[in-house]
Amino acid sequence: MKKVTMFTMKTCPYCKAALRWMDELFKENAKYKALEIEKIDEVAHPDIAEQYDYYYVPTYYVGSTKLHEGPASLEKIRRVFDAALEVTIHG
C-alpha cells in the first residue's frame, strides 16, 4: 500500500466535489478507509506544494507518481485509490 497525497484549495469547487466522492468511496469499500491520505492545502502550505510538479487542483499522487490532476470524478478517484492499494503502480 502506498501513501496518497492530495493537493487542494479551500475555495476550489472541484476539490469539494472530490472530497465528497472520496467520502462515497470510503462508505462503498472498507478497504479504502485503510489508505493513508495526506491532504495538503496549497495556499496554506506553499512550501510543500512547490516541491511537486502540478498546476491544477485537485491533484493526487500515489507515492511519488502523479496519477490525477484537475477536475476529478468518482471513477478517477477510485483508480487512484486502487493504485494506492497495489504493491506497484502500473501505467
C-alpha positions in Angstrom: 0.0 0.0 0.0 1.3 3.4 -0.9 0.5 6.8 0.6 -1.9 9.1 -1.3 -1.0 12.8 -1.3 -3.9 15.1 -2.4 -3.4 18.8 -3.2 -6.4 21.1 -2.7 -7.6 24.6 -2.2 -10.4 25.5 0.2 -12.0 27.7 -2.5 -11.8 25.1 -5.3 -15.3 23.7 -6.2 -13.6 20.7 -7.9 -11.8 19.9 -4.7 -15.0 20.0 -2.7 -16.6 17.6 -5.2 -13.5 15.3 -5.0 -13.8 15.2 -1.2 -17.5 14.2 -1.4 -16.6 11.4 -3.9 -13.8 10.3 -1.6 -16.4 10.0 1.3 -18.6 8.0 -1.0 -15.8 5.6 -1.8 -14.9 5.2 1.9 -18.6 4.2 2.5 -18.7 1.9 -0.5 -15.5 0.0 0.1 -14.0 -0.6 3.6 -10.5 -1.3 2.1 -10.2 2.4 1.1 -10.5 3.5 4.7 -7.1 1.9 5.4 -5.4 4.2 2.9 -3.0 6.8 4.2 -4.2 10.0 2.6 -2.4 13.3 3.2 -4.5 16.4 2.2 -2.4 19.5 1.6 -3.9 22.9 1.0 -1.6 24.5 -1.4 -2.4 28.0 -0.1 -1.8 27.1 3.5 1.4 25.1 2.7 3.1 26.6 -0.4 6.4 25.3 0.8 5.2 21.7 0.4 3.2 22.4 -2.8 6.3 23.9 -4.6 8.1 20.6 -4.2 5.6 18.9 -6.6 5.0 19.2 -10.3 1.4 20.1 -10.9 -0.7 23.1 -11.9 -4.4 22.3 -11.2 -6.2 21.0 -8.1 -7.2 18.6 -7.0 -4.1 16.6 -7.7 -3.4 13.1 -6.5 0.0 11.5 -6.1 0.4 7.8 -5.1 3.9 7.6 -3.7 5.9 9.9 -5.9 3.8 9.3 -9.0 1.2 11.8 -10.1 -2.0 9.9 -11.1 -4.5 12.6 -11.5 -4.6 16.4 -11.9 -7.6 18.7 -12.3 -11.4 18.1 -12.1 -12.0 14.5 -10.9 -14.8 12.0 -11.0 -15.8 9.2 -8.7 -14.2 6.7 -11.2 -10.9 8.7 -11.5 -10.6 8.8 -7.7 -11.4 5.1 -7.5 -8.5 4.4 -9.9 -6.2 6.5 -7.7 -7.3 4.6 -4.6 -7.0 1.2 -6.3 -3.5 2.1 -7.5 -2.5 3.0 -3.9 -3.7 -0.4 -2.7 -1.5 -2.2 -5.3 2.1 -3.1 -4.4 3.3 -1.4 -7.6 1.8 1.2 -9.8 1.1 0.1 -13.4 0.7 2.5 -16.3 
